[in-house]
Amino acid sequence: MARTPVAVYQGLLKTQLDDSITDQIETVATRFSETQFVGEKVSVHLTRFLKLITKLVTYLESRDKTTPSDVTVAIDVLDYFTSTSKWWSMTRKTPGLMLRPPSREPRSFIKSIEGLQIGPNTLQRISGSGEKLMRFLQEHELADRDLRENLHESFISSWAILSAFACKGQGRSVIIEADFETAYDITRILLFHVPNEDFRALTVIRNLGSHSVLPRAASIGFSPGFERKLNSSVAANLERVHGDHLAGMAPATSGASRTILTNSLRFLGQLQAVGRGIDRLEEEHYDSTIVAALQMLESVGVSSDFLENESSAADIFQGLRLGEGVDETIQLLIRRLEGLIVDSTGNKDFLLQYARLVPRLIALLLLLATTTKTSQKAPLKDIDLKRGLLLLHNLISG
């Protein structure tokens, strides 16, 4: 459901940024103080944009005071617009932030907007929209003049730099009115349509892909006895009985979905082994490992009934139908995770050595995602993956 402009603007105007938050934002923005764009330092535009998104994230979590983590999310939103492609295709109908792998270096991209030209008609459109916003805030008597003026400046800068990013991202050197239309629409989608989970997911996937526990978990092996028990378990039997439901999504997940339950249990076992200082899970570890794995799922609100209740298991498999475009979403998410893992390990061959890590991660993500759906009969949507991603990070971090 869309958020109303009055409620959002009121929330933005009420949100407080203390000095430490402002300093955190300016630390990022001042890197671009030598670059100019439309009569201001780029650092000024970026500061205003980051403050706006920081306040929005705070508002979406029903708070009045920002935290450092809100700023981190805002920085990740900026990175999204400066390091990835095709973000301008976002619409009100499909307002999700696509978790794409980066296609360019964000710092040099930001600096490159200094060379862009912007026509008088485009500047007039930005100015006119700013005046319209001020009239709206005045008519609804939202806050005092100074606060309204600060918000007005934040929108002017946000429209300006998003126009520039859209122009540059499409390989052009002159910002046209269509770029402003894109910036204007994207800003409204961010404010009124993008779910909070999407903003948080940008930070969570970065934290997840660079988490120090992943390389350690990947190196944990399984004895033949452990594998034998798992392959003859209830979970494995459920996969054999209901596996046909997953055939359609196998290409998007590189086969990770075919063994969604046993792969999830393997990864949860590897996490436990890291905590216990075990290099390999032996046959005698099996029972305690499975019990602890189910407890881990319960800790993030996921019932383990699927191992005892046939209908619960069937719901999981039947619920793993992909909604429109979700196959591409999963593929991009996998590429994003793979890139982050390789970067964090500093070893370009890491995923060749531990090729099963990402499929096991994706299996667990899908298991978590399907349990977040409001209706098990509905296909898996982008927002379900984002919610699953948040649960996955909580589980690993916990």
SEDOPA-589137 format. One record per residue (C-alpha): x, z, y; residue in one letter; residue number from 1. Coordinates in steps of 0.1 Angstrom, whole numbers, plus 2048, in hexadecimal, padded with zeros to 3 digits. Layout:
+-----+-----+-----+------+------+
:   u :   w :   v : resn : resi :
+-----+-----+-----+------+------+
:   X :   Z :   Y :    A :  NUM :
...
+-----+-----+-----+------+------+
END
This chain:
+-----+-----+-----+------+------+
:   u :   w :   v : resn : resi :
+-----+-----+-----+------+------+
: 800 : 800 : 800 :    M :    1 :
: 80D : 7F6 : 822 :    A :    2 :
: 816 : 812 : 83B :    R :    3 :
: 805 : 811 : 85D :    T :    4 :
: 81A : 809 : 87C :    P :    5 :
: 80D : 828 : 88F :    V :    6 :
: 817 : 83F : 873 :    A :    7 :
: 839 : 82F : 86E :    V :    8 :
: 842 : 82E : 893 :    Y :    9 :
: 836 : 851 : 898 :    Q :   10 :
: 84C : 85C : 87A :    G :   11 :
: 86A : 84A : 888 :    L :   12 :
: 866 : 85A : 8AB :    L :   13 :
: 863 : 87D : 89C :    K :   14 :
: 882 : 879 : 886 :    T :   15 :
: 8A0 : 88C : 892 :    Q :   16 :
: 8C4 : 881 : 890 :    L :   17 :
: 8DD : 89E : 895 :    D :   18 :
: 900 : 898 : 8A1 :    D :   19 :
: 910 : 897 : 87E :    S :   20 :
: 8F8 : 87B : 874 :    I :   21 :
: 8FF : 868 : 894 :    T :   22 :
: 924 : 86C : 88E :    D :   23 :
: 921 : 85F : 86A :    Q :   24 :
: 90F : 840 : 877 :    I :   25 :
: 927 : 839 : 893 :    E :   26 :
: 945 : 83C : 87B :    T :   27 :
: 938 : 81D : 869 :    V :   28 :
: 92D : 80B : 888 :    A :   29 :
: 94C : 810 : 89D :    T :   30 :
: 960 : 7F9 : 885 :    R :   31 :
: 94F : 7DD : 898 :    F :   32 :
: 953 : 7E9 : 8BB :    S :   33 :
: 96A : 7CB : 8C3 :    E :   34 :
: 950 : 7B2 : 8BA :    T :   35 :
: 935 : 7A6 : 8D3 :    Q :   36 :
: 913 : 798 : 8CD :    F :   37 :
: 8F7 : 790 : 8E6 :    V :   38 :
: 906 : 7A5 : 902 :    G :   39 :
: 90E : 7C4 : 8EE :    E :   40 :
: 928 : 7D0 : 8D6 :    K :   41 :
: 91E : 7CA : 8B2 :    V :   42 :
: 925 : 7EF : 8AD :    S :   43 :
: 908 : 7F7 : 8C4 :    V :   44 :
: 8F0 : 7E1 : 8B2 :    H :   45 :
: 8FB : 7EF : 890 :    L :   46 :
: 8F8 : 813 : 89C :    T :   47 :
: 8D4 : 80C : 8A7 :    R :   48 :
: 8CC : 7FA : 886 :    F :   49 :
: 8DB : 816 : 871 :    L :   50 :
: 8C8 : 831 : 885 :    K :   51 :
: 8A8 : 81E : 880 :    L :   52 :
: 8AC : 81B : 85A :    I :   53 :
: 8B8 : 83E : 857 :    T :   54 :
: 899 : 84B : 869 :    K :   55 :
: 883 : 835 : 853 :    L :   56 :
: 892 : 842 : 833 :    V :   57 :
: 88D : 866 : 840 :    T :   58 :
: 869 : 85E : 849 :    Y :   59 :
: 862 : 84F : 827 :    L :   60 :
: 86C : 870 : 817 :    E :   61 :
: 854 : 883 : 82E :    S :   62 :
: 870 : 895 : 841 :    R :   63 :
: 877 : 898 : 866 :    D :   64 :
: 89C : 89E : 864 :    K :   65 :
: 8B5 : 886 : 856 :    T :   66 :
: 8D0 : 88E : 83C :    T :   67 :
: 8F2 : 87D : 835 :    P :   68 :
: 8E2 : 86D : 816 :    S :   69 :
: 8C9 : 85B : 82D :    D :   70 :
: 8E6 : 84C : 841 :    V :   71 :
: 8F6 : 841 : 820 :    T :   72 :
: 8D6 : 82E : 817 :    V :   73 :
: 8D5 : 81E : 839 :    A :   74 :
: 8F9 : 812 : 835 :    I :   75 :
: 8F0 : 803 : 813 :    D :   76 :
: 8D3 : 7F1 : 824 :    V :   77 :
: 8EB : 7E2 : 83D :    L :   78 :
: 902 : 7D8 : 820 :    D :   79 :
: 8E4 : 7C8 : 80F :    Y :   80 :
: 8DE : 7B1 : 82D :    F :   81 :
: 903 : 7A9 : 833 :    T :   82 :
: 910 : 7A5 : 80F :    S :   83 :
: 8F4 : 795 : 7FC :    T :   84 :
: 8E2 : 774 : 7FE :    S :   85 :
: 8BD : 769 : 800 :    K :   86 :
: 8B1 : 78A : 80D :    W :   87 :
: 89D : 777 : 827 :    W :   88 :
: 885 : 76B : 80C :    S :   89 :
: 875 : 78E : 80A :    M :   90 :
: 850 : 78E : 811 :    T :   91 :
: 834 : 7A7 : 816 :    R :   92 :
: 826 : 79D : 7F4 :    K :   93 :
: 848 : 7A3 : 7E3 :    T :   94 :
: 85A : 7BC : 7FA :    P :   95 :
: 874 : 7C9 : 7E1 :    G :   96 :
: 899 : 7CA : 7EA :    L :   97 :
: 8A9 : 7B4 : 7CF :    M :   98 :
: 8C7 : 7C6 : 7C0 :    L :   99 :
: 8DE : 7A7 : 7C2 :    R :  100 :
: 903 : 7A7 : 7BD :    P :  101 :
: 916 : 7A1 : 7DD :    P :  102 :
: 91F : 77E : 7E7 :    S :  103 :
: 935 : 785 : 805 :    R :  104 :
: 94A : 7A0 : 816 :    E :  105 :
: 933 : 7B3 : 82E :    P :  106 :
: 94D : 7BD : 849 :    R :  107 :
: 95A : 79A : 84F :    S :  108 :
: 936 : 78D : 84E :    F :  109 :
: 92B : 7A5 : 869 :    I :  110 :
: 949 : 79C : 87F :    K :  111 :
: 941 : 777 : 87B :    S :  112 :
: 920 : 77A : 88E :    I :  113 :
: 934 : 77B : 8AF :    E :  114 :
: 938 : 756 : 8AD :    G :  115 :
: 913 : 74E : 8AA :    L :  116 :
: 8FF : 73F : 8C6 :    Q :  117 :
: 8DC : 74A : 8CF :    I :  118 :
: 8C4 : 735 : 8E3 :    G :  119 :
: 8AF : 742 : 901 :    P :  120 :
: 88E : 73C : 8EE :    N :  121 :
: 89A : 753 : 8D2 :    T :  122 :
: 8A6 : 76E : 8EB :    L :  123 :
: 884 : 76B : 8FC :    Q :  124 :
: 872 : 771 : 8DB :    R :  125 :
: 887 : 790 : 8D4 :    I :  126 :
: 880 : 79D : 8F7 :    S :  127 :
: 85B : 795 : 8F5 :    G :  128 :
: 857 : 7A7 : 8D4 :    S :  129 :
: 869 : 7C5 : 8E3 :    G :  130 :
: 850 : 7C6 : 900 :    E :  131 :
: 833 : 7C4 : 8E8 :    K :  132 :
: 841 : 7E1 : 8D4 :    L :  133 :
: 844 : 7F6 : 8F3 :    M :  134 :
: 820 : 7EF : 8FD :    R :  135 :
: 815 : 7F9 : 8DA :    F :  136 :
: 828 : 81A : 8DC :    L :  137 :
: 81B : 821 : 8FF :    Q :  138 :
: 7F6 : 819 : 8F6 :    E :  139 :
: 7F8 : 831 : 8D9 :    H :  140 :
: 80A : 84C : 8EE :    E :  141 :
: 826 : 84F : 8D4 :    L :  142 :
: 841 : 867 : 8E1 :    A :  143 :
: 850 : 867 : 903 :    D :  144 :
: 860 : 84A : 916 :    R :  145 :
: 884 : 851 : 90C :    D :  146 :
: 87C : 852 : 8E7 :    L :  147 :
: 867 : 832 : 8EA :    R :  148 :
: 883 : 821 : 8FC :    E :  149 :
: 89C : 82B : 8E1 :    N :  150 :
: 886 : 81E : 8C6 :    L :  151 :
: 881 : 7FE : 8DA :    H :  152 :
: 8A7 : 7F9 : 8DC :    E :  153 :
: 8AA : 7FF : 8B7 :    S :  154 :
: 891 : 7E3 : 8AF :    F :  155 :
: 8A1 : 7CB : 8C8 :    I :  156 :
: 8C3 : 7D0 : 8B8 :    S :  157 :
: 8B5 : 7CE : 894 :    S :  158 :
: 8A3 : 7AD : 89B :    W :  159 :
: 8C2 : 79F : 8AC :    A :  160 :
: 8DB : 7A7 : 890 :    I :  161 :
: 8C2 : 79E : 874 :    L :  162 :
: 8BC : 77D : 886 :    S :  163 :
: 8E2 : 778 : 886 :    A :  164 :
: 8E6 : 782 : 861 :    F :  165 :
: 8CA : 76A : 857 :    A :  166 :
: 8DA : 74D : 86B :    C :  167 :
: 8FD : 753 : 85F :    K :  168 :
: 8F2 : 759 : 83B :    G :  169 :
: 8E2 : 737 : 83A :    Q :  170 :
: 902 : 726 : 847 :    G :  171 :
: 8F7 : 71F : 86B :    R :  172 :
: 908 : 727 : 88C :    S :  173 :
: 8EA : 726 : 8A4 :    V :  174 :
: 8CF : 742 : 8A2 :    I :  175 :
: 8AD : 732 : 8A4 :    I :  176 :
: 88A : 73F : 8A9 :    E :  177 :
: 885 : 73D : 883 :    A :  178 :
: 8A1 : 756 : 87E :    D :  179 :
: 88F : 76E : 895 :    F :  180 :
: 86F : 769 : 882 :    E :  181 :
: 882 : 772 : 862 :    T :  182 :
: 891 : 791 : 873 :    A :  183 :
: 870 : 79C : 881 :    Y :  184 :
: 85E : 798 : 860 :    D :  185 :
: 879 : 7A9 : 84C :    I :  186 :
: 879 : 7C7 : 864 :    T :  187 :
: 853 : 7CA : 860 :    R :  188 :
: 856 : 7C8 : 83A :    I :  189 :
: 871 : 7E3 : 83A :    L :  190 :
: 85C : 7FA : 850 :    L :  191 :
: 83A : 7F4 : 841 :    F :  192 :
: 83D : 7E7 : 81E :    H :  193 :
: 85E : 7EE : 80C :    V :  194 :
: 85A : 80D : 7F5 :    P :  195 :
: 871 : 82A : 7F9 :    N :  196 :
: 87E : 825 : 7D5 :    E :  197 :
: 88D : 803 : 7E1 :    D :  198 :
: 8A2 : 813 : 7FC :    F :  199 :
: 8AE : 82E : 7E5 :    R :  200 :
: 8B5 : 815 : 7C9 :    A :  201 :
: 8CF : 803 : 7DF :    L :  202 :
: 8E4 : 823 : 7E0 :    T :  203 :
: 8DC : 82E : 7BD :    V :  204 :
: 8E8 : 80E : 7AC :    I :  205 :
: 909 : 810 : 7BF :    R :  206 :
: 90D : 834 : 7B5 :    N :  207 :
: 904 : 82C : 791 :    L :  208 :
: 91B : 80E : 78D :    G :  209 :
: 938 : 822 : 79B :    S :  210 :
: 930 : 842 : 789 :    H :  211 :
: 94F : 851 : 779 :    S :  212 :
: 93D : 85B : 759 :    V :  213 :
: 936 : 836 : 74F :    L :  214 :
: 95A : 82D : 745 :    P :  215 :
: 95D : 84D : 732 :    R :  216 :
: 93C : 849 : 720 :    A :  217 :
: 944 : 825 : 717 :    A :  218 :
: 964 : 830 : 704 :    S :  219 :
: 950 : 847 : 6ED :    I :  220 :
: 94E : 839 : 6CA :    G :  221 :
: 936 : 83E : 6AD :    F :  222 :
: 93F : 845 : 68A :    S :  223 :
: 930 : 82F : 66E :    P :  224 :
: 91C : 84E : 662 :    G :  225 :
: 90D : 853 : 685 :    F :  226 :
: 904 : 82E : 687 :    E :  227 :
: 8F5 : 82F : 664 :    R :  228 :
: 8DE : 84C : 66D :    K :  229 :
: 8D3 : 83C : 68E :    L :  230 :
: 8CC : 81A : 67D :    N :  231 :
: 8B5 : 82B : 664 :    S :  232 :
: 8A4 : 842 : 67E :    S :  233 :
: 881 : 842 : 68B :    V :  234 :
: 88D : 831 : 6AB :    A :  235 :
: 89D : 814 : 698 :    A :  236 :
: 87E : 810 : 682 :    N :  237 :
: 868 : 80E : 6A1 :    L :  238 :
: 87E : 7F2 : 6AF :    E :  239 :
: 87A : 7DF : 68E :    R :  240 :
: 854 : 7E3 : 68E :    V :  241 :
: 84E : 7DC : 6B3 :    H :  242 :
: 86C : 7C6 : 6BB :    G :  243 :
: 857 : 7A6 : 6BF :    D :  244 :
: 849 : 7B4 : 6DF :    H :  245 :
: 86C : 7B2 : 6EE :    L :  246 :
: 875 : 78F : 6E4 :    A :  247 :
: 86A : 780 : 706 :    G :  248 :
: 880 : 796 : 71B :    M :  249 :
: 89F : 794 : 705 :    A :  250 :
: 8AF : 777 : 719 :    P :  251 :
: 8AC : 78B : 73A :    A :  252 :
: 8BD : 7AA : 72B :    T :  253 :
: 8D8 : 799 : 716 :    S :  254 :
: 8C7 : 7A8 : 6F7 :    G :  255 :
: 8C8 : 7CC : 704 :    A :  256 :
: 8A2 : 7CF : 700 :    S :  257 :
: 8A2 : 7C7 : 6DB :    R :  258 :
: 8B0 : 7EA : 6D3 :    T :  259 :
: 8A3 : 7FC : 6F1 :    I :  260 :
: 89E : 81E : 6DF :    L :  261 :
: 8BE : 81F : 6CA :    T :  262 :
: 8D3 : 811 : 6E7 :    N :  263 :
: 8C5 : 82C : 6FE :    S :  264 :
: 8CD : 847 : 6E5 :    L :  265 :
: 8F0 : 83A : 6E0 :    R :  266 :
: 8F7 : 83B : 706 :    F :  267 :
: 8E8 : 85E : 709 :    L :  268 :
: 8FD : 868 : 6EC :    G :  269 :
: 91C : 85A : 6FE :    Q :  270 :
: 913 : 86E : 71D :    L :  271 :
: 911 : 88E : 708 :    Q :  272 :
: 932 : 887 : 6F8 :    A :  273 :
: 943 : 884 : 71A :    V :  274 :
: 935 : 8A6 : 723 :    G :  275 :
: 940 : 8B5 : 702 :    R :  276 :
: 962 : 8A6 : 703 :    G :  277 :
: 95D : 892 : 6E3 :    I :  278 :
: 96E : 870 : 6DE :    D :  279 :
: 957 : 865 : 6C1 :    R :  280 :
: 935 : 86E : 6B5 :    L :  281 :
: 937 : 877 : 690 :    E :  282 :
: 91B : 879 : 677 :    E :  283 :
: 919 : 89F : 67A :    E :  284 :
: 912 : 89A : 69F :    H :  285 :
: 8F4 : 885 : 699 :    Y :  286 :
: 8D7 : 89E : 698 :    D :  287 :
: 8E3 : 8B2 : 6B6 :    S :  288 :
: 8EA : 892 : 6CA :    T :  289 :
: 8C7 : 884 : 6C5 :    I :  290 :
: 8B6 : 8A5 : 6CE :    V :  291 :
: 8CB : 8A8 : 6ED :    A :  292 :
: 8C4 : 883 : 6F6 :    A :  293 :
: 89F : 889 : 6F5 :    L :  294 :
: 8A3 : 8A9 : 70A :    Q :  295 :
: 8B6 : 894 : 723 :    M :  296 :
: 898 : 87C : 725 :    L :  297 :
: 880 : 899 : 729 :    E :  298 :
: 896 : 8A6 : 745 :    S :  299 :
: 88D : 887 : 75B :    V :  300 :
: 868 : 888 : 751 :    G :  301 :
: 869 : 870 : 734 :    V :  302 :
: 856 : 87C : 715 :    S :  303 :
: 866 : 877 : 6F3 :    S :  304 :
: 844 : 873 : 6E2 :    D :  305 :
: 84D : 84F : 6D9 :    F :  306 :
: 862 : 85C : 6BC :    L :  307 :
: 845 : 870 : 6AE :    E :  308 :
: 826 : 85D : 6B9 :    N :  309 :
: 822 : 839 : 6AE :    E :  310 :
: 80A : 830 : 6CA :    S :  311 :
: 822 : 83D : 6E4 :    S :  312 :
: 83E : 828 : 6D6 :    A :  313 :
: 827 : 809 : 6D5 :    A :  314 :
: 81F : 80F : 6FA :    D :  315 :
: 844 : 80E : 703 :    I :  316 :
: 849 : 7ED : 6F2 :    F :  317 :
: 829 : 7DD : 6FE :    Q :  318 :
: 831 : 7E9 : 721 :    G :  319 :
: 851 : 7D6 : 722 :    L :  320 :
: 841 : 7B5 : 72C :    R :  321 :
: 852 : 7A8 : 74B :    L :  322 :
: 83F : 7A1 : 76B :    G :  323 :
: 844 : 782 : 780 :    E :  324 :
: 868 : 77F : 78B :    G :  325 :
: 874 : 79F : 779 :    V :  326 :
: 88A : 78B : 762 :    D :  327 :
: 89F : 780 : 780 :    E :  328 :
: 89E : 7A3 : 78E :    T :  329 :
: 8AD : 7B1 : 76D :    I :  330 :
: 8C8 : 796 : 76C :    Q :  331 :
: 8D3 : 79D : 790 :    L :  332 :
: 8D3 : 7C2 : 789 :    L :  333 :
: 8E9 : 7BD : 76B :    I :  334 :
: 902 : 7A8 : 77F :    R :  335 :
: 902 : 7C2 : 79B :    R :  336 :
: 909 : 7DF : 782 :    L :  337 :
: 924 : 7CB : 771 :    E :  338 :
: 935 : 7C3 : 792 :    G :  339 :
: 934 : 7E7 : 79D :    L :  340 :
: 942 : 7F4 : 77B :    I :  341 :
: 95F : 7DB : 77C :    V :  342 :
: 967 : 7E4 : 7A0 :    D :  343 :
: 966 : 809 : 79A :    S :  344 :
: 97C : 808 : 77B :    T :  345 :
: 994 : 7EF : 78B :    G :  346 :
: 996 : 7DD : 76A :    N :  347 :
: 987 : 7BA : 769 :    K :  348 :
: 988 : 7BB : 743 :    D :  349 :
: 976 : 7DC : 740 :    F :  350 :
: 954 : 7CD : 736 :    L :  351 :
: 965 : 7B7 : 71D :    L :  352 :
: 974 : 7D6 : 70D :    Q :  353 :
: 954 : 7E9 : 70F :    Y :  354 :
: 93A : 7CE : 70C :    A :  355 :
: 91E : 7E5 : 700 :    R :  356 :
: 91E : 7FB : 71E :    L :  357 :
: 907 : 7E7 : 735 :    V :  358 :
: 8EE : 7DD : 71A :    P :  359 :
: 8EB : 802 : 711 :    R :  360 :
: 8E6 : 80B : 736 :    L :  361 :
: 8CC : 7F0 : 739 :    I :  362 :
: 8BA : 7FB : 71A :    A :  363 :
: 8B7 : 81E : 728 :    L :  364 :
: 8AD : 811 : 74A :    L :  365 :
: 890 : 7FD : 73A :    L :  366 :
: 885 : 81B : 726 :    L :  367 :
: 884 : 830 : 745 :    L :  368 :
: 874 : 815 : 759 :    A :  369 :
: 857 : 80F : 741 :    T :  370 :
: 84E : 834 : 742 :    T :  371 :
: 84B : 833 : 768 :    T :  372 :
: 82F : 819 : 768 :    K :  373 :
: 80D : 823 : 775 :    T :  374 :
: 7FD : 810 : 759 :    S :  375 :
: 80E : 809 : 738 :    Q :  376 :
: 7F9 : 7EA : 734 :    K :  377 :
: 807 : 7DB : 754 :    A :  378 :
: 827 : 7C5 : 753 :    P :  379 :
: 848 : 7D4 : 75D :    L :  380 :
: 84D : 7CF : 783 :    K :  381 :
: 86A : 7D0 : 79B :    D :  382 :
: 85F : 7F3 : 7A8 :    I :  383 :
: 85F : 800 : 784 :    D :  384 :
: 884 : 7F6 : 780 :    L :  385 :
: 88C : 807 : 7A1 :    K :  386 :
: 87B : 827 : 795 :    R :  387 :
: 88D : 825 : 774 :    G :  388 :
: 8AE : 820 : 786 :    L :  389 :
: 8A8 : 840 : 79A :    L :  390 :
: 8A0 : 853 : 779 :    L :  391 :
: 8BF : 844 : 768 :    L :  392 :
: 8D6 : 850 : 784 :    H :  393 :
: 8C6 : 873 : 784 :    N :  394 :
: 8CB : 875 : 75E :    L :  395 :
: 8EF : 86A : 760 :    I :  396 :
: 8F7 : 880 : 77D :    S :  397 :
: 8E5 : 89E : 76E :    G :  398 :
+-----+-----+-----+------+------+
END
